[in-house]
Amino acid sequence: MEILEQITNKGLTIAKANGLLDLDENYTIPYDEDKLRTFIKTQVEDLSKFSTLEHFFSQENLFIRAFVYTYGKGFEFALAYMIGEPLERIAYNFDDCMTSNGLKALPNEIRKFAESKIYIIREMFTEMFEMIRNKQSQLTEAGIAFEDCIIKILNEAFFIGQRIAVSMELDSKMTIKLDSETQDSLYDYDNYDNRYSL
């Protein structure tokens, strides 16, 4: 099995053990590879620049924030389809990413449901990141860069966010309006915020 698949399977094993893959699927959400690829590529490039410029040494701390954020964006993306208002694109926001806040566009009741799974999401990340660390020499030998690994596991975070969202039964009386920005908001290199530190 390819190393990247082994890494993502590690995360999916945690998801399966916690019942996330056995949830009912009450909605069908199309897989939009282009939107997702653009979102994750923008995110990883921005975080990599930030890490370099700000000497953010703890990659695990940086990317767990991204993982939780991406989980939230997957949830938001699915919810938009569920209410019949598909997102034009998946917008990336650096500040939301660094504060692990991918769920802010969701109504309170739905956000609480999504947040109730974050402890599992964090465990998934920890297991996958540890595997990346342990297989560093094999990854290098196979020509797989660290960024390739991060892109792969962020895809998993997005997928799990979608998977959990479609398990919900939406109340027809619930009013849902997603206020999603369509423009990306990248890191402002002239203004560092201490909230981003370890």
CORTA-V718360 format. One record per residue. N is the residue number from 0. RES is the residue in one letter. SS is DSSP state (H for helix, E for strand, L for the rest). PHI is phi in degrees with one decimal (999 if undefined). D_CENTER is the distance of its C-alpha to the mean C-alpha in whole Angstrom. Layout:
BEGIN
N&RES&SS&PHI&D_CENTER, N&RES&SS&PHI&D_CENTER
END
This chain:
BEGIN
0&M&L&999&24, 1&E&L&-59.2&22, 2&I&H&-59.3&20, 3&L&H&-61.4&17, 4&E&H&-67.5&17, 5&Q&H&-60.3&19, 6&I&H&-65.5&16, 7&T&H&-69.5&13, 8&N&H&-63.0&16, 9&K&H&-60.6&16, 10&G&H&-67.3&13, 11&L&H&-66.6&14, 12&T&H&-63.4&17, 13&I&H&-65.0&16, 14&A&H&-60.8&14, 15&K&H&-64.3&18, 16&A&H&-61.6&20, 17&N&L&-98.5&18, 18&G&L&79.4&19, 19&L&H&-70.0&15, 20&L&H&-87.3&17, 21&D&H&-100.7&20, 22&L&L&-66.3&19, 23&D&L&-61.9&21, 24&E&L&-106.7&20, 25&N&L&-91.0&21, 26&Y&L&-140.3&20, 27&T&L&-111.1&19, 28&I&L&-112.0&17, 29&P&L&-67.2&17, 30&Y&L&-87.9&15, 31&D&L&-108.3&15, 32&E&H&-60.7&15, 33&D&H&-65.4&16, 34&K&H&-62.4&14, 35&L&H&-66.7&10, 36&R&H&-62.1&12, 37&T&H&-62.6&13, 38&F&H&-61.3&10, 39&I&H&-70.6&9, 40&K&H&-62.7&12, 41&T&H&-59.7&13, 42&Q&H&-62.9&10, 43&V&H&-66.0&11, 44&E&H&-63.8&15, 45&D&H&-65.6&15, 46&L&H&-67.6&13, 47&S&H&-67.1&16, 48&K&H&-65.0&19, 49&F&H&-59.1&18, 50&S&H&-59.6&18, 51&T&H&-71.5&21, 52&L&H&-69.0&23, 53&E&L&-97.9&22, 54&H&L&54.7&23, 55&F&L&-81.2&20, 56&F&L&-73.9&21, 57&S&L&-87.3&18, 58&Q&H&-64.3&15, 59&E&H&-63.8&14, 60&N&H&-64.9&14, 61&L&H&-65.5&12, 62&F&H&-83.6&10, 63&I&H&-69.0&9, 64&R&H&-62.5&9, 65&A&H&-63.6&6, 66&F&H&-65.3&4, 67&V&H&-65.1&5, 68&Y&H&-61.6&5, 69&T&H&-67.3&2, 70&Y&H&-55.8&4, 71&G&H&-63.2&6, 72&K&H&-69.1&6, 73&G&H&-65.5&7, 74&F&H&-62.8&9, 75&E&H&-61.9&11, 76&F&H&-59.7&11, 77&A&H&-66.0&13, 78&L&H&-60.5&15, 79&A&H&-59.1&16, 80&Y&H&-66.8&18, 81&M&H&-62.6&19, 82&I&L&-97.0&21, 83&G&L&79.5&22, 84&E&L&-128.5&21, 85&P&L&-56.4&18, 86&L&L&-68.6&16, 87&E&L&-63.6&18, 88&R&L&-158.2&15, 89&I&L&-98.0&11, 90&A&L&-81.4&12, 91&Y&L&-105.4&11, 92&N&E&-129.8&12, 93&F&H&-57.8&13, 94&D&H&-62.9&14, 95&D&H&-64.0&12, 96&C&H&-64.1&9, 97&M&H&-70.3&12, 98&T&L&-106.6&13, 99&S&L&52.5&9, 100&N&L&-114.3&10, 101&G&L&-88.7&8, 102&L&L&-107.2&11, 103&K&L&-66.2&14, 104&A&L&-79.6&15, 105&L&L&-84.0&15, 106&P&L&-62.0&19, 107&N&H&-50.5&19, 108&E&H&-61.0&20, 109&I&H&-73.1&17, 110&R&H&-60.7&15, 111&K&H&-61.0&17, 112&F&H&-62.5&16, 113&A&H&-64.9&13, 114&E&H&-66.8&13, 115&S&L&-66.1&15, 116&K&L&-102.4&13, 117&I&H&-64.4&11, 118&Y&H&-62.2&14, 119&I&H&-71.8&13, 120&I&H&-59.4&9, 121&R&H&-63.8&11, 122&E&H&-65.2&13, 123&M&H&-57.9&11, 124&F&H&-59.2&10, 125&T&H&-56.4&14, 126&E&H&-66.6&15, 127&M&H&-69.5&13, 128&F&H&-65.5&14, 129&E&H&-61.7&17, 130&M&H&-68.1&18, 131&I&H&-60.3&17, 132&R&H&-61.3&20, 133&N&H&-72.1&22, 134&K&L&-104.5&22, 135&Q&H&-54.8&22, 136&S&H&-67.8&26, 137&Q&H&-66.7&25, 138&L&H&-64.6&22, 139&T&H&-63.1&25, 140&E&H&-60.9&27, 141&A&L&-84.0&25, 142&G&L&75.9&24, 143&I&L&-100.3&21, 144&A&L&-80.1&19, 145&F&H&-55.5&17, 146&E&H&-61.7&15, 147&D&H&-61.8&15, 148&C&H&-65.1&13, 149&I&H&-64.3&10, 150&I&H&-59.2&10, 151&K&H&-63.7&10, 152&I&H&-75.3&8, 153&L&H&-67.7&5, 154&N&H&-59.8&7, 155&E&H&-64.4&7, 156&A&H&-60.6&4, 157&F&H&-63.7&5, 158&F&H&-58.9&8, 159&I&H&-66.0&8, 160&G&H&-58.5&7, 161&Q&H&-63.2&10, 162&R&H&-60.1&12, 163&I&H&-71.5&13, 164&A&H&-60.2&13, 165&V&L&-72.6&16, 166&S&L&-82.6&18, 167&M&L&-75.5&19, 168&E&L&-104.7&22, 169&L&L&-76.0&22, 170&D&L&-77.3&26, 171&S&L&-62.8&28, 172&K&L&-85.1&29, 173&M&L&-76.8&26, 174&T&L&-92.5&25, 175&I&L&-123.3&22, 176&K&L&-131.7&21, 177&L&L&-88.3&18, 178&D&L&-98.9&19, 179&S&L&-102.1&16, 180&E&L&-68.2&17, 181&T&L&-101.9&17, 182&Q&L&-96.1&18, 183&D&L&-74.3&16, 184&S&E&-123.4&16, 185&L&L&-83.3&16, 186&Y&L&-61.5&18, 187&D&L&-88.6&21, 188&Y&L&-67.2&23, 189&D&L&-89.9&26, 190&N&L&-135.4&25, 191&Y&L&-82.6&23, 192&D&L&-110.0&22, 193&N&H&-63.8&23, 194&R&H&-63.4&20, 195&Y&H&-85.8&18, 196&S&L&-76.6&20, 197&L&L&-64.2&20
END
